Amino acid sequence: MSILWTLIVGAIAGWLAGWLTKGRGFGMIRNIGVGVIGAFVGSLLFGLLQLSAGGMIGEVIVATVGALVFLFILRKL
């Protein structure tokens, strides 16, 4: 169930990040990839800032923020 939940959160977060940055998602596979990487980046950032977001919505928010940061850095490179 954990892997399935990670993929679902990744897909939602990747789609949200794509929608916020360019007005549409990246496609299912890329959404999942961006979202999973975003979840990792977001958890690092929230941990460094000593912030916490609990629950299902919190996980999606953390992953989306991380995905936005990831996409910003990726576009600067």
PDB file with one MODEL, atoms N, CA, C and O in Angstrom:
MODEL        1
ATOM      1  N   MET A   1       0.821  -1.194   0.000  1.00  0.00           N
ATOM      2  CA  MET A   1       0.000   0.000   0.000  1.00  0.00           C
ATOM      3  C   MET A   1       0.864   1.256   0.000  1.00  0.00           C
ATOM      4  O   MET A   1       0.463   2.270  -0.570  1.00  0.00           O
ATOM      5  N   SER A   2       2.023   1.213   0.617  1.00  0.00           N
ATOM      6  CA  SER A   2       2.893   2.376   0.704  1.00  0.00           C
ATOM      7  C   SER A   2       3.387   2.818  -0.675  1.00  0.00           C
ATOM      8  O   SER A   2       3.413   4.013  -0.971  1.00  0.00           O
ATOM      9  N   ILE A   3       3.769   1.877  -1.502  1.00  0.00           N
ATOM     10  CA  ILE A   3       4.239   2.216  -2.845  1.00  0.00           C
ATOM     11  C   ILE A   3       3.097   2.794  -3.665  1.00  0.00           C
ATOM     12  O   ILE A   3       3.288   3.764  -4.398  1.00  0.00           O
ATOM     13  N   LEU A   4       1.932   2.219  -3.550  1.00  0.00           N
ATOM     14  CA  LEU A   4       0.767   2.731  -4.265  1.00  0.00           C
ATOM     15  C   LEU A   4       0.443   4.151  -3.812  1.00  0.00           C
ATOM     16  O   LEU A   4       0.163   5.014  -4.644  1.00  0.00           O
ATOM     17  N   TRP A   5       0.478   4.401  -2.514  1.00  0.00           N
ATOM     18  CA  TRP A   5       0.196   5.737  -1.995  1.00  0.00           C
ATOM     19  C   TRP A   5       1.249   6.738  -2.495  1.00  0.00           C
ATOM     20  O   TRP A   5       0.908   7.868  -2.844  1.00  0.00           O
ATOM     21  N   THR A   6       2.517   6.331  -2.529  1.00  0.00           N
ATOM     22  CA  THR A   6       3.584   7.191  -3.031  1.00  0.00           C
ATOM     23  C   THR A   6       3.334   7.567  -4.483  1.00  0.00           C
ATOM     24  O   THR A   6       3.524   8.721  -4.868  1.00  0.00           O
ATOM     25  N   LEU A   7       2.916   6.614  -5.280  1.00  0.00           N
ATOM     26  CA  LEU A   7       2.637   6.886  -6.692  1.00  0.00           C
ATOM     27  C   LEU A   7       1.434   7.809  -6.859  1.00  0.00           C
ATOM     28  O   LEU A   7       1.435   8.682  -7.727  1.00  0.00           O
ATOM     29  N   ILE A   8       0.418   7.620  -6.038  1.00  0.00           N
ATOM     30  CA  ILE A   8      -0.772   8.482  -6.118  1.00  0.00           C
ATOM     31  C   ILE A   8      -0.422   9.908  -5.714  1.00  0.00           C
ATOM     32  O   ILE A   8      -0.783  10.858  -6.410  1.00  0.00           O
ATOM     33  N   VAL A   9       0.281  10.065  -4.591  1.00  0.00           N
ATOM     34  CA  VAL A   9       0.679  11.401  -4.138  1.00  0.00           C
ATOM     35  C   VAL A   9       1.618  12.038  -5.158  1.00  0.00           C
ATOM     36  O   VAL A   9       1.506  13.230  -5.446  1.00  0.00           O
ATOM     37  N   GLY A  10       2.536  11.254  -5.702  1.00  0.00           N
ATOM     38  CA  GLY A  10       3.460  11.754  -6.718  1.00  0.00           C
ATOM     39  C   GLY A  10       2.735  12.238  -7.959  1.00  0.00           C
ATOM     40  O   GLY A  10       3.073  13.287  -8.508  1.00  0.00           O
ATOM     41  N   ALA A  11       1.747  11.491  -8.401  1.00  0.00           N
ATOM     42  CA  ALA A  11       0.983  11.885  -9.586  1.00  0.00           C
ATOM     43  C   ALA A  11       0.210  13.177  -9.335  1.00  0.00           C
ATOM     44  O   ALA A  11       0.185  14.065 -10.187  1.00  0.00           O
ATOM     45  N   ILE A  12      -0.409  13.277  -8.184  1.00  0.00           N
ATOM     46  CA  ILE A  12      -1.171  14.490  -7.853  1.00  0.00           C
ATOM     47  C   ILE A  12      -0.241  15.689  -7.727  1.00  0.00           C
ATOM     48  O   ILE A  12      -0.512  16.752  -8.285  1.00  0.00           O
ATOM     49  N   ALA A  13       0.854  15.519  -6.996  1.00  0.00           N
ATOM     50  CA  ALA A  13       1.794  16.625  -6.789  1.00  0.00           C
ATOM     51  C   ALA A  13       2.457  17.038  -8.097  1.00  0.00           C
ATOM     52  O   ALA A  13       2.622  18.231  -8.354  1.00  0.00           O
ATOM     53  N   GLY A  14       2.832  16.084  -8.914  1.00  0.00           N
ATOM     54  CA  GLY A  14       3.441  16.401 -10.211  1.00  0.00           C
ATOM     55  C   GLY A  14       2.475  17.128 -11.123  1.00  0.00           C
ATOM     56  O   GLY A  14       2.855  18.074 -11.813  1.00  0.00           O
ATOM     57  N   TRP A  15       1.216  16.684 -11.129  1.00  0.00           N
ATOM     58  CA  TRP A  15       0.210  17.352 -11.946  1.00  0.00           C
ATOM     59  C   TRP A  15      -0.011  18.786 -11.460  1.00  0.00           C
ATOM     60  O   TRP A  15      -0.070  19.717 -12.263  1.00  0.00           O
ATOM     61  N   LEU A  16      -0.134  18.959 -10.137  1.00  0.00           N
ATOM     62  CA  LEU A  16      -0.329  20.300  -9.578  1.00  0.00           C
ATOM     63  C   LEU A  16       0.851  21.209  -9.906  1.00  0.00           C
ATOM     64  O   LEU A  16       0.657  22.361 -10.294  1.00  0.00           O
ATOM     65  N   ALA A  17       2.063  20.702  -9.753  1.00  0.00           N
ATOM     66  CA  ALA A  17       3.248  21.512 -10.052  1.00  0.00           C
ATOM     67  C   ALA A  17       3.291  21.876 -11.534  1.00  0.00           C
ATOM     68  O   ALA A  17       3.606  23.014 -11.882  1.00  0.00           O
ATOM     69  N   GLY A  18       2.979  20.926 -12.404  1.00  0.00           N
ATOM     70  CA  GLY A  18       2.939  21.214 -13.834  1.00  0.00           C
ATOM     71  C   GLY A  18       1.861  22.212 -14.178  1.00  0.00           C
ATOM     72  O   GLY A  18       2.071  23.100 -15.004  1.00  0.00           O
ATOM     73  N   TRP A  19       0.726  22.077 -13.558  1.00  0.00           N
ATOM     74  CA  TRP A  19      -0.389  22.986 -13.804  1.00  0.00           C
ATOM     75  C   TRP A  19      -0.054  24.392 -13.331  1.00  0.00           C
ATOM     76  O   TRP A  19      -0.385  25.374 -13.996  1.00  0.00           O
ATOM     77  N   LEU A  20       0.607  24.487 -12.178  1.00  0.00           N
ATOM     78  CA  LEU A  20       0.959  25.796 -11.639  1.00  0.00           C
ATOM     79  C   LEU A  20       2.074  26.476 -12.435  1.00  0.00           C
ATOM     80  O   LEU A  20       2.103  27.703 -12.522  1.00  0.00           O
ATOM     81  N   THR A  21       2.983  25.705 -13.012  1.00  0.00           N
ATOM     82  CA  THR A  21       4.106  26.309 -13.717  1.00  0.00           C
ATOM     83  C   THR A  21       3.844  26.528 -15.203  1.00  0.00           C
ATOM     84  O   THR A  21       4.335  27.504 -15.770  1.00  0.00           O
ATOM     85  N   LYS A  22       3.094  25.657 -15.838  1.00  0.00           N
ATOM     86  CA  LYS A  22       2.903  25.825 -17.279  1.00  0.00           C
ATOM     87  C   LYS A  22       1.463  25.643 -17.736  1.00  0.00           C
ATOM     88  O   LYS A  22       1.203  25.643 -18.939  1.00  0.00           O
ATOM     89  N   GLY A  23       0.531  25.490 -16.823  1.00  0.00           N
ATOM     90  CA  GLY A  23      -0.871  25.436 -17.190  1.00  0.00           C
ATOM     91  C   GLY A  23      -1.405  24.063 -17.521  1.00  0.00           C
ATOM     92  O   GLY A  23      -2.594  23.917 -17.806  1.00  0.00           O
ATOM     93  N   ARG A  24      -0.559  23.057 -17.491  1.00  0.00           N
ATOM     94  CA  ARG A  24      -1.016  21.687 -17.725  1.00  0.00           C
ATOM     95  C   ARG A  24      -0.003  20.731 -17.102  1.00  0.00           C
ATOM     96  O   ARG A  24       1.097  21.137 -16.728  1.00  0.00           O
ATOM     97  N   GLY A  25      -0.373  19.486 -16.997  1.00  0.00           N
ATOM     98  CA  GLY A  25       0.527  18.486 -16.435  1.00  0.00           C
ATOM     99  C   GLY A  25       1.572  18.046 -17.446  1.00  0.00           C
ATOM    100  O   GLY A  25       1.642  18.585 -18.550  1.00  0.00           O
ATOM    101  N   PHE A  26       2.381  17.068 -17.066  1.00  0.00           N
ATOM    102  CA  PHE A  26       3.460  16.575 -17.907  1.00  0.00           C
ATOM    103  C   PHE A  26       3.159  15.206 -18.511  1.00  0.00           C
ATOM    104  O   PHE A  26       3.987  14.669 -19.247  1.00  0.00           O
ATOM    105  N   GLY A  27       2.016  14.642 -18.223  1.00  0.00           N
ATOM    106  CA  GLY A  27       1.739  13.256 -18.584  1.00  0.00           C
ATOM    107  C   GLY A  27       1.901  12.401 -17.335  1.00  0.00           C
ATOM    108  O   GLY A  27       2.634  12.770 -16.418  1.00  0.00           O
ATOM    109  N   MET A  28       1.234  11.287 -17.301  1.00  0.00           N
ATOM    110  CA  MET A  28       1.153  10.488 -16.077  1.00  0.00           C
ATOM    111  C   MET A  28       2.532  10.061 -15.545  1.00  0.00           C
ATOM    112  O   MET A  28       2.805  10.229 -14.357  1.00  0.00           O
ATOM    113  N   ILE A  29       3.391   9.522 -16.392  1.00  0.00           N
ATOM    114  CA  ILE A  29       4.691   9.019 -15.932  1.00  0.00           C
ATOM    115  C   ILE A  29       5.564  10.166 -15.428  1.00  0.00           C
ATOM    116  O   ILE A  29       6.178  10.060 -14.367  1.00  0.00           O
ATOM    117  N   ARG A  30       5.620  11.248 -16.179  1.00  0.00           N
ATOM    118  CA  ARG A  30       6.429  12.388 -15.746  1.00  0.00           C
ATOM    119  C   ARG A  30       5.841  13.048 -14.501  1.00  0.00           C
ATOM    120  O   ARG A  30       6.589  13.500 -13.634  1.00  0.00           O
ATOM    121  N   ASN A  31       4.517  13.111 -14.402  1.00  0.00           N
ATOM    122  CA  ASN A  31       3.894  13.650 -13.194  1.00  0.00           C
ATOM    123  C   ASN A  31       4.325  12.859 -11.972  1.00  0.00           C
ATOM    124  O   ASN A  31       4.671  13.437 -10.941  1.00  0.00           O
ATOM    125  N   ILE A  32       4.305  11.543 -12.085  1.00  0.00           N
ATOM    126  CA  ILE A  32       4.703  10.685 -10.959  1.00  0.00           C
ATOM    127  C   ILE A  32       6.166  10.933 -10.615  1.00  0.00           C
ATOM    128  O   ILE A  32       6.512  11.077  -9.442  1.00  0.00           O
ATOM    129  N   GLY A  33       7.024  10.985 -11.626  1.00  0.00           N
ATOM    130  CA  GLY A  33       8.453  11.220 -11.385  1.00  0.00           C
ATOM    131  C   GLY A  33       8.712  12.555 -10.716  1.00  0.00           C
ATOM    132  O   GLY A  33       9.437  12.626  -9.723  1.00  0.00           O
ATOM    133  N   VAL A  34       8.121  13.614 -11.253  1.00  0.00           N
ATOM    134  CA  VAL A  34       8.295  14.946 -10.671  1.00  0.00           C
ATOM    135  C   VAL A  34       7.728  14.978  -9.256  1.00  0.00           C
ATOM    136  O   VAL A  34       8.325  15.579  -8.362  1.00  0.00           O
ATOM    137  N   GLY A  35       6.591  14.344  -9.048  1.00  0.00           N
ATOM    138  CA  GLY A  35       5.969  14.332  -7.724  1.00  0.00           C
ATOM    139  C   GLY A  35       6.766  13.559  -6.693  1.00  0.00           C
ATOM    140  O   GLY A  35       6.882  13.996  -5.548  1.00  0.00           O
ATOM    141  N   VAL A  36       7.313  12.426  -7.074  1.00  0.00           N
ATOM    142  CA  VAL A  36       8.107  11.623  -6.129  1.00  0.00           C
ATOM    143  C   VAL A  36       9.395  12.364  -5.771  1.00  0.00           C
ATOM    144  O   VAL A  36       9.777  12.415  -4.602  1.00  0.00           O
ATOM    145  N   ILE A  37      10.062  12.935  -6.769  1.00  0.00           N
ATOM    146  CA  ILE A  37      11.256  13.737  -6.486  1.00  0.00           C
ATOM    147  C   ILE A  37      10.865  14.949  -5.650  1.00  0.00           C
ATOM    148  O   ILE A  37      11.581  15.332  -4.725  1.00  0.00           O
ATOM    149  N   GLY A  38       9.733  15.546  -5.978  1.00  0.00           N
ATOM    150  CA  GLY A  38       9.242  16.688  -5.215  1.00  0.00           C
ATOM    151  C   GLY A  38       8.944  16.335  -3.770  1.00  0.00           C
ATOM    152  O   GLY A  38       9.189  17.146  -2.876  1.00  0.00           O
ATOM    153  N   ALA A  39       8.425  15.153  -3.524  1.00  0.00           N
ATOM    154  CA  ALA A  39       8.158  14.721  -2.152  1.00  0.00           C
ATOM    155  C   ALA A  39       9.463  14.622  -1.360  1.00  0.00           C
ATOM    156  O   ALA A  39       9.521  15.000  -0.190  1.00  0.00           O
ATOM    157  N   PHE A  40      10.493  14.116  -2.002  1.00  0.00           N
ATOM    158  CA  PHE A  40      11.801  14.026  -1.353  1.00  0.00           C
ATOM    159  C   PHE A  40      12.350  15.421  -1.058  1.00  0.00           C
ATOM    160  O   PHE A  40      12.782  15.698   0.061  1.00  0.00           O
ATOM    161  N   VAL A  41      12.332  16.297  -2.065  1.00  0.00           N
ATOM    162  CA  VAL A  41      12.827  17.664  -1.891  1.00  0.00           C
ATOM    163  C   VAL A  41      11.995  18.408  -0.843  1.00  0.00           C
ATOM    164  O   VAL A  41      12.544  19.093   0.020  1.00  0.00           O
ATOM    165  N   GLY A  42      10.682  18.270  -0.923  1.00  0.00           N
ATOM    166  CA  GLY A  42       9.802  18.940   0.027  1.00  0.00           C
ATOM    167  C   GLY A  42      10.027  18.477   1.455  1.00  0.00           C
ATOM    168  O   GLY A  42      10.033  19.288   2.382  1.00  0.00           O
ATOM    169  N   SER A  43      10.212  17.180   1.636  1.00  0.00           N
ATOM    170  CA  SER A  43      10.441  16.685   2.997  1.00  0.00           C
ATOM    171  C   SER A  43      11.776  17.198   3.537  1.00  0.00           C
ATOM    172  O   SER A  43      11.886  17.482   4.729  1.00  0.00           O
ATOM    173  N   LEU A  44      12.793  17.321   2.676  1.00  0.00           N
ATOM    174  CA  LEU A  44      14.063  17.893   3.116  1.00  0.00           C
ATOM    175  C   LEU A  44      13.892  19.366   3.503  1.00  0.00           C
ATOM    176  O   LEU A  44      14.376  19.801   4.548  1.00  0.00           O
ATOM    177  N   LEU A  45      13.203  20.121   2.656  1.00  0.00           N
ATOM    178  CA  LEU A  45      12.998  21.541   2.926  1.00  0.00           C
ATOM    179  C   LEU A  45      12.173  21.767   4.190  1.00  0.00           C
ATOM    180  O   LEU A  45      12.533  22.586   5.035  1.00  0.00           O
ATOM    181  N   PHE A  46      11.075  21.044   4.314  1.00  0.00           N
ATOM    182  CA  PHE A  46      10.225  21.202   5.490  1.00  0.00           C
ATOM    183  C   PHE A  46      10.966  20.772   6.748  1.00  0.00           C
ATOM    184  O   PHE A  46      10.775  21.361   7.812  1.00  0.00           O
ATOM    185  N   GLY A  47      11.808  19.755   6.638  1.00  0.00           N
ATOM    186  CA  GLY A  47      12.607  19.319   7.778  1.00  0.00           C
ATOM    187  C   GLY A  47      13.633  20.360   8.192  1.00  0.00           C
ATOM    188  O   GLY A  47      13.825  20.610   9.382  1.00  0.00           O
ATOM    189  N   LEU A  48      14.301  20.975   7.200  1.00  0.00           N
ATOM    190  CA  LEU A  48      15.280  22.016   7.501  1.00  0.00           C
ATOM    191  C   LEU A  48      14.623  23.238   8.140  1.00  0.00           C
ATOM    192  O   LEU A  48      15.212  23.880   9.010  1.00  0.00           O
ATOM    193  N   LEU A  49      13.414  23.556   7.710  1.00  0.00           N
ATOM    194  CA  LEU A  49      12.697  24.698   8.257  1.00  0.00           C
ATOM    195  C   LEU A  49      11.906  24.352   9.519  1.00  0.00           C
ATOM    196  O   LEU A  49      11.244  25.210  10.102  1.00  0.00           O
ATOM    197  N   GLN A  50      11.982  23.097   9.927  1.00  0.00           N
ATOM    198  CA  GLN A  50      11.275  22.575  11.094  1.00  0.00           C
ATOM    199  C   GLN A  50       9.774  22.815  11.009  1.00  0.00           C
ATOM    200  O   GLN A  50       9.137  23.201  11.989  1.00  0.00           O
ATOM    201  N   LEU A  51       9.221  22.582   9.828  1.00  0.00           N
ATOM    202  CA  LEU A  51       7.787  22.666   9.601  1.00  0.00           C
ATOM    203  C   LEU A  51       7.236  21.267   9.445  1.00  0.00           C
ATOM    204  O   LEU A  51       7.955  20.349   9.049  1.00  0.00           O
ATOM    205  N   SER A  52       5.978  21.105   9.751  1.00  0.00           N
ATOM    206  CA  SER A  52       5.354  19.806   9.542  1.00  0.00           C
ATOM    207  C   SER A  52       3.964  20.004   8.952  1.00  0.00           C
ATOM    208  O   SER A  52       3.256  20.955   9.283  1.00  0.00           O
ATOM    209  N   ALA A  53       3.598  19.098   8.086  1.00  0.00           N
ATOM    210  CA  ALA A  53       2.261  19.105   7.491  1.00  0.00           C
ATOM    211  C   ALA A  53       1.762  17.674   7.565  1.00  0.00           C
ATOM    212  O   ALA A  53       2.245  16.807   6.835  1.00  0.00           O
ATOM    213  N   GLY A  54       0.813  17.424   8.426  1.00  0.00           N
ATOM    214  CA  GLY A  54       0.340  16.070   8.640  1.00  0.00           C
ATOM    215  C   GLY A  54      -0.874  15.734   7.800  1.00  0.00           C
ATOM    216  O   GLY A  54      -1.537  16.618   7.257  1.00  0.00           O
ATOM    217  N   GLY A  55      -1.149  14.478   7.703  1.00  0.00           N
ATOM    218  CA  GLY A  55      -2.319  14.007   6.985  1.00  0.00           C
ATOM    219  C   GLY A  55      -2.087  13.872   5.491  1.00  0.00           C
ATOM    220  O   GLY A  55      -1.009  14.165   4.974  1.00  0.00           O
ATOM    221  N   MET A  56      -3.127  13.421   4.818  1.00  0.00           N
ATOM    222  CA  MET A  56      -3.025  13.186   3.378  1.00  0.00           C
ATOM    223  C   MET A  56      -2.842  14.489   2.608  1.00  0.00           C
ATOM    224  O   MET A  56      -2.020  14.564   1.696  1.00  0.00           O
ATOM    225  N   ILE A  57      -3.594  15.497   2.969  1.00  0.00           N
ATOM    226  CA  ILE A  57      -3.484  16.788   2.269  1.00  0.00           C
ATOM    227  C   ILE A  57      -2.104  17.391   2.516  1.00  0.00           C
ATOM    228  O   ILE A  57      -1.510  17.980   1.613  1.00  0.00           O
ATOM    229  N   GLY A  58      -1.605  17.248   3.717  1.00  0.00           N
ATOM    230  CA  GLY A  58      -0.272  17.748   4.040  1.00  0.00           C
ATOM    231  C   GLY A  58       0.806  17.093   3.202  1.00  0.00           C
ATOM    232  O   GLY A  58       1.741  17.763   2.764  1.00  0.00           O
ATOM    233  N   GLU A  59       0.693  15.802   2.972  1.00  0.00           N
ATOM    234  CA  GLU A  59       1.658  15.094   2.140  1.00  0.00           C
ATOM    235  C   GLU A  59       1.645  15.633   0.712  1.00  0.00           C
ATOM    236  O   GLU A  59       2.698  15.815   0.101  1.00  0.00           O
ATOM    237  N   VAL A  60       0.466  15.884   0.193  1.00  0.00           N
ATOM    238  CA  VAL A  60       0.346  16.418  -1.164  1.00  0.00           C
ATOM    239  C   VAL A  60       0.923  17.832  -1.219  1.00  0.00           C
ATOM    240  O   VAL A  60       1.585  18.188  -2.194  1.00  0.00           O
ATOM    241  N   ILE A  61       0.683  18.640  -0.186  1.00  0.00           N
ATOM    242  CA  ILE A  61       1.213  20.004  -0.157  1.00  0.00           C
ATOM    243  C   ILE A  61       2.739  19.983  -0.122  1.00  0.00           C
ATOM    244  O   ILE A  61       3.385  20.710  -0.877  1.00  0.00           O
ATOM    245  N   VAL A  62       3.317  19.159   0.742  1.00  0.00           N
ATOM    246  CA  VAL A  62       4.773  19.057   0.843  1.00  0.00           C
ATOM    247  C   VAL A  62       5.360  18.594  -0.485  1.00  0.00           C
ATOM    248  O   VAL A  62       6.350  19.157  -0.952  1.00  0.00           O
ATOM    249  N   ALA A  63       4.771  17.591  -1.089  1.00  0.00           N
ATOM    250  CA  ALA A  63       5.269  17.079  -2.365  1.00  0.00           C
ATOM    251  C   ALA A  63       5.125  18.118  -3.473  1.00  0.00           C
ATOM    252  O   ALA A  63       6.004  18.229  -4.327  1.00  0.00           O
ATOM    253  N   THR A  64       4.045  18.872  -3.472  1.00  0.00           N
ATOM    254  CA  THR A  64       3.838  19.897  -4.498  1.00  0.00           C
ATOM    255  C   THR A  64       4.846  21.026  -4.345  1.00  0.00           C
ATOM    256  O   THR A  64       5.423  21.479  -5.334  1.00  0.00           O
ATOM    257  N   VAL A  65       5.063  21.486  -3.115  1.00  0.00           N
ATOM    258  CA  VAL A  65       6.070  22.531  -2.885  1.00  0.00           C
ATOM    259  C   VAL A  65       7.444  22.037  -3.322  1.00  0.00           C
ATOM    260  O   VAL A  65       8.193  22.764  -3.976  1.00  0.00           O
ATOM    261  N   GLY A  66       7.767  20.819  -2.964  1.00  0.00           N
ATOM    262  CA  GLY A  66       9.048  20.242  -3.378  1.00  0.00           C
ATOM    263  C   GLY A  66       9.158  20.115  -4.887  1.00  0.00           C
ATOM    264  O   GLY A  66      10.221  20.368  -5.453  1.00  0.00           O
ATOM    265  N   ALA A  67       8.073  19.725  -5.545  1.00  0.00           N
ATOM    266  CA  ALA A  67       8.083  19.603  -7.003  1.00  0.00           C
ATOM    267  C   ALA A  67       8.261  20.963  -7.658  1.00  0.00           C
ATOM    268  O   ALA A  67       8.965  21.078  -8.661  1.00  0.00           O
ATOM    269  N   LEU A  68       7.631  22.000  -7.103  1.00  0.00           N
ATOM    270  CA  LEU A  68       7.811  23.347  -7.636  1.00  0.00           C
ATOM    271  C   LEU A  68       9.261  23.809  -7.498  1.00  0.00           C
ATOM    272  O   LEU A  68       9.816  24.400  -8.424  1.00  0.00           O
ATOM    273  N   VAL A  69       9.869  23.544  -6.354  1.00  0.00           N
ATOM    274  CA  VAL A  69      11.283  23.887  -6.150  1.00  0.00           C
ATOM    275  C   VAL A  69      12.155  23.096  -7.120  1.00  0.00           C
ATOM    276  O   VAL A  69      13.069  23.650  -7.731  1.00  0.00           O
ATOM    277  N   PHE A  70      11.877  21.812  -7.260  1.00  0.00           N
ATOM    278  CA  PHE A  70      12.630  20.954  -8.183  1.00  0.00           C
ATOM    279  C   PHE A  70      12.533  21.482  -9.616  1.00  0.00           C
ATOM    280  O   PHE A  70      13.545  21.571 -10.311  1.00  0.00           O
ATOM    281  N   LEU A  71      11.330  21.830 -10.059  1.00  0.00           N
ATOM    282  CA  LEU A  71      11.154  22.349 -11.414  1.00  0.00           C
ATOM    283  C   LEU A  71      11.848  23.694 -11.593  1.00  0.00           C
ATOM    284  O   LEU A  71      12.415  23.959 -12.654  1.00  0.00           O
ATOM    285  N   PHE A  72      11.813  24.544 -10.573  1.00  0.00           N
ATOM    286  CA  PHE A  72      12.497  25.829 -10.641  1.00  0.00           C
ATOM    287  C   PHE A  72      14.000  25.626 -10.829  1.00  0.00           C
ATOM    288  O   PHE A  72      14.614  26.252 -11.693  1.00  0.00           O
ATOM    289  N   ILE A  73      14.587  24.746 -10.012  1.00  0.00           N
ATOM    290  CA  ILE A  73      16.023  24.469 -10.115  1.00  0.00           C
ATOM    291  C   ILE A  73      16.352  23.840 -11.458  1.00  0.00           C
ATOM    292  O   ILE A  73      17.356  24.190 -12.078  1.00  0.00           O
ATOM    293  N   LEU A  74      15.518  22.920 -11.910  1.00  0.00           N
ATOM    294  CA  LEU A  74      15.745  22.244 -13.187  1.00  0.00           C
ATOM    295  C   LEU A  74      15.736  23.232 -14.339  1.00  0.00           C
ATOM    296  O   LEU A  74      16.541  23.114 -15.262  1.00  0.00           O
ATOM    297  N   ARG A  75      14.842  24.198 -14.298  1.00  0.00           N
ATOM    298  CA  ARG A  75      14.757  25.195 -15.372  1.00  0.00           C
ATOM    299  C   ARG A  75      15.925  26.171 -15.333  1.00  0.00           C
ATOM    300  O   ARG A  75      16.305  26.717 -16.369  1.00  0.00           O
ATOM    301  N   LYS A  76      16.494  26.397 -14.169  1.00  0.00           N
ATOM    302  CA  LYS A  76      17.652  27.287 -14.069  1.00  0.00           C
ATOM    303  C   LYS A  76      18.923  26.621 -14.579  1.00  0.00           C
ATOM    304  O   LYS A  76      19.861  27.304 -14.989  1.00  0.00           O
ATOM    305  N   LEU A  77      18.958  25.302 -14.556  1.00  0.00           N
ATOM    306  CA  LEU A  77      20.134  24.583 -15.061  1.00  0.00           C
ATOM    307  C   LEU A  77      20.002  24.464 -16.555  1.00  0.00           C
ATOM    308  O   LEU A  77      20.876  23.894 -17.209  1.00  0.00           O
TER     309      LEU A  77
ENDMDL
END
